[in-house]
């Protein structure tokens, strides 16, 4: 029988993820919903449109779905869809699965899981890593917080969107690991941006410096995929919003209290990215952390 899947959230990541579900050979019937109708309009030319991929007028249309995927920017948006008026918590049928693929706060995931369980709905957290390019290619890394049976139930769905599916443990664990992963990435990007700023002031060759980093112990995903591609040329269009990075860092920072651990570098990193978010225009790319550092270090006017 065909699997009925609802998909909520057609932003920069959600839209290509849904398109990959629609391209698959699996027997999926897809209902897409976004509160912005213009995002649904972008799907109208898809080969599967009005055949196996159809628009949903509202959340109520997802009542009969076996699996509902949410791909929303934060817990506030996700919670509104789940717990708000006509939310998923009140309309999803017993035996169905709610697959939260956004970068939600793990504390909220742990709060919502038992509430949904009482209604017979299984909550699985499955945040992704890889940005827009890998979302479009269907090669995302997907972390999954679920029991073994839950993971196997949704594996065919996840396999259409990701190349690497990592079982992280119980529900909530994937959202925690995603937040901590993004902290490590953000710290690496920050360090690389600071080093690049110093190198430029010393009139070092930035292309050669990038080669040195990538051939040496300073190598990380930021030096490999962000410096030469987006920062050195000053295009700053890496495809992930700085505001979302700042949000993920706040989530990671909140885990200190949950774990009973003091992580001073995490706190410092969170604070700096938050200041950058407030100083830069809305919609700034995460690579613009370098631009923010340049502003902080601009020489005084003559």
N, C-alpha and C positions, 0 to 999 in steps of 0.2 A: 504493500500500500504506500501511497505517496505520503511523505512527511510534510506536514503543514507548518511553515515557519513564518513567524512575524519578525520584522526588523524595524527597530525604532532608533532613529538618529542617522541622518544622511549628510553628515558633514564631510570634511576632507578625508577622513579615514573610513567612515561608515559607508559612503557611496561606493568606493571601489571594492570594499569587502562584500557588499550586497551584490555587486555586479559579478564577482567571482562565484558567489553562490548560484547566481542565475545561469552562469556559463557551464556549470557542472553537468555531468551526465547522470548524477543521482536523481532520483525521482522526488524533487522538492517542489512544493507549491509555496510561493513566496508572496507575502503581503508586506508592503513597505509603508512606513508612516514617518512623517516629520511634521512638526507644528508649522514649518514654513512650506507652503504649497509649492513655491518656486523650486525647491530641492526635488520634489517629486516630478516636476516638469522635466528635469534633466534626464530622467529615466525613460521618457516617452519614446526615444529612438532605439532603445535596447531591443535586440532580436526576440527576447522572451516577453516583452511587454504585452500585457493583456492575454498572454497564453499561460505561462507558469509564474509570471511576475506581474502583480497587480497592485494598485494603490489602495491604501486603507483610509477611509474617511476619518477615522478616529481610533482611539485605543479600543473601543468597544468591538471593533471589527476583528480584533485578535482573540476573541473569546475561545474559538475552536482550535487555536494553534496548539501543536504538540510542543513546540519550542518557540520561545520569544527571546530575541536577542536585543539587548540595549547597548548602544554605542554612543554614549553621552559624555560630555566633558568633565563632569564632576559628580560628587555624591548628591549635591543639592538638586541638580537636574534629574539624576537617576531616581532619587527618593520621591520627587514630585510625580514622576511617571508611575512609580510603584504605589505610592501611598496617597496621591492626590485624588481629587474628584474623578470618579470613573477610572481609577488607577488599576494597574495590573494585579495588585494584591486582591482586589475584589472581583475581578472578572475571569482570571485564568482558571481553567478547570483542573480538578484533582488529577494527578498523574502527569501533569505537564512540567516543563523545565523552563526556568527563567535564567538566561545566560547573560550575565553582566560582563561585557567585554570592554567597558570603559575603565578609566583609572580611578576607581572609587576609593574612598577611605575604608580600610579594612575593619575599623571599629563599626562603621555603619553596615558593612556586609555581615558582620557577626551579629548585629542587632536584628537585621532583616531576616536572616536565614530561619530562625525558629518561628517567626511570625508566619512566613510563607509555608513552612513545614506544616503548621497547624491546618492550613487550607489544602494540604496535599500537594503543594507546589515545591519542587526542588530548586533551590538557588545554587548556581554554580558561578564562581568568579573566574573569568578567563581574559584578563587584560593582555594586550598585545605590545610587541616591540618591533620596530622596523620602519616607522614613518610611512609617508604616503607612497613612496616608490615601491616598497615591499607590499603594501596593501594592494596596490594596483597589480603587482605581479603574482599575488597569492602566495607570497613566500614569507609572511610574517612569522615571528616567534610568538607562540601563544602559551602563556602560563595558565594552568588549570587547577583550581581549588575545588576538589570534589572527592567522593569516595570512588573506588575503582569501577563500580557499576555505573555510576553517573558519568564518569569520563568516557567509558566505552559507548554509552548511549549517544553522546554528542560528538564522538570522534569523527564520524563521517561528515558532519557539518563543519567542524573545525578544519578538517583536512582540505576543504575547498578554499580556505582563506589563509592557511599557514603551512610552512614547510617543516617547522619544528614545533611539536606539541610536548610541553614539559609538565608532567604531573607534579605539582608542588606540595601536595598534601591535602588537608581538610579544607573545607570552605573558609574563605578569608585569607588563606596563606598566599594565594596568587596575587591578590591586591597588595599585601604587605611586601612581597618580593618585588613586585613591579615598582612600588614607591622607592624601595631601597636601591634597586637597579638604576632608577632615574637619578637618584642622588649621586651615585658613583659616576654616572655619565656626566652630570652637571658639574661635578667637581673636576673631572678631567677636562671638560670644555673650558671651565673657568681658568684652570692652571695653564692650559695651552694658550688661551687668549692673553693672559698676563705675560707669559713668556714671549709671545709674539710682539706685544707692545714694547717690551724692553729691547728685543732684537731690532725692531724698527728704529727705535731711538738711537741705537748704537750703529745704525747704517749697515746692519748685517743683511745679507741676501736672504729674503724670506722664503724663496723657493728652496734654496739649499738648506736653510734651517728646518724646513718641513721635511726634507729628505733625511736630515740627521735625526730628527725625532722618530720618524717612521722606521729607521734602521737601528734604533737604539732603545734604551730602557724607558724612554719617555713615551713610547708609542702607546696610543689608545684609540678608541673608535673616533674620538673627536679629531685627533691629529690625522687619522687616515681618511676620514670622510667629510671633514668640515673646513680645515684650514685652506688647502689649495683650492677647494671647490667653491667655497662661499665667503670666507673671511679675507684671505689675501686679496682677491679681486674686488672685494667690497660689495658683492651682490646681496649678501645676507638673505638668502632665500632657501634655507635648508629644508623647509617644509614642516616645521613644528613650532607652534607659537611659544614665545617666551612666557606669556601669561600662564600657559598650561604647565610649563616647566616649573614656574614659581609655585603653582598650585601643588604639583607633585612633590616638590621639596617641602612644602608645609605639611603635607601628609606624612612624608618620611620623618620630618622633625617631630611630629606628634607621637611617633612610635617610641621615642625615647622614654616618655612617661609610662607607656603601656608595657615596655620591656624592663623598666627600672634601670636604664643605662644612661650615662651622661656622655654625649657625643658632641664635643665642643666644635669640631670642624663642621659637622652637619649644621649646627646652629648658625655658625658664621656664614656658611654657604647659603643657607636659607635666607638669612637677613640681606645679603648682598643681592641675590636674585630678586627679592621682593622690592628692594630699592630701585633696581633696574626696571622692573615692571611699572613702578609708579612714575619713573622718569621718562620712559620711552613711549612712543605713540601706541595706541591700541592696535593690535594686530602685528606688533613687532615679532620678528622671527627669533628663535632661541639663539642663533648665531650672533645676534645683535648685542649679546652680553659683551662682546669685544668692542662694539661701538660705544656702549655705556662706559667701559673702562677708559676708552680714549677721551671721552668727555671729562671724566674725573681727573685725568692727567693732562688736560690741555694746558699749554703754557699760559701764564697770565698775559693780558694785553699789554703791549708796549706803552 
